[in-house]
C-alpha cells in the first residue's frame, strides 16, 4: 500500500538524506519525493510518496523520522500511487493539447496535481451558482457557495457546513465569477505555495482555452 507523508524539515544540506535513510531503515520504500514549499524561516515542506514493506505499519514510518528534533510529520494518508502524479509542466502540456476543453482537462488532473480528493469549476450567473464540470466525488453546489464570489485571486475558501472538514483551494478561471476549486477531506493544510501554483495553472488554462470551431 502506498502512502503520502508530508514532512517539514530543515532546508539545509543533509536533512533530506537523513530523513530518507531513516525511512529506509524502517522498511519504507520511497517511490518519489516532491518539494512543496521553501519557507522563509529555513523550513522545507516535502511530500514523500512511500510504499511500506510487508508487516510495516504507517506509524513505523512516522516514528522513524520523528526521532529528529527538527523534523515534523504534517500529514500521513493512503495514496494510490506516485506514478499517477502530474507535475505542473505536464499539466500545462495536457491542457495545451486540448484547448477547446482546457477547463475540463485542468479539472480532471487537479486532484492528482494537488493531492486533492476532487475538483470542480463553479460559476455564478446573477444569483445562481452552478457547477460547470466536476470530477467524481465532488459534492453538490449549495447556496452557501455564493460566498465564494467574486474571487479575484487564488485563496482558501470556506466549505459549506454540509461538506464537513473539507479544505478548499480555489483560483479565478478567466473571471472572478468563474473559478476552479479543489477539495481535500481533512488535510493536509493547503499551503500558500500551492495556491500560487494553482493560480498559475488557472491563468494558463484560461489563456489557452478557445471556443470550439464553428461548423
Secondary structure, DSSP 4 states (H G I P E B T S, - for coil): -EEEEEEEEESSTTHHHHHHHHHHHTTEEEEEEEEEEE-TTSEEEEEEEEEEPTT--HHHHHHHHHTSTT-EEEEEEE-S-GGG---HHHHHHHHHHTGGGHHHHHHHHHHHHTT-SEEEEEEEETTEEEEEEE-TTPPPP-GGGGGG-S--S-EEEPPPGGG-SEEEEEEEEEETTEEEEEEEES-SPPPHHHHHHHHHHHHHHHHH--PPPP-
